[in-house]
Amino acid sequence: MDNWRASAACQNADPDLFFPVGTGAPALIQAEEAKEVCRGCPVREACLRWAMDDSRQLTGVWGGLNEDERRALKRRLRRRASEVS
């Protein structure tokens, strides 16, 4: 369920903030600004879970992580799961 969205810290932020374009300094700064919004968000974990599992978001900052960070987290989680089983 998407009930978490009603409590999201980004609710009144410009959505474009969370989708930096490019890989240069302006995009990196924008991504950090988006992550700063996420840091204080009460539903950060639900947002991240939604982006990684439910909707498989490929772009943007979700739950405080960008695309590369989410991919790395998925790899770590898969590795851990295979070590346990």
LINJOSUL-V441501 format. One line per field, one symbol per residue. ss: DSSP state (2 for helix, 1 for strand, 0 for the rest). Layout:
ss = ???
//
This chain:
ss = 0022222000000022220000002222222222222220000222222222220000000100102222222222222222220
//
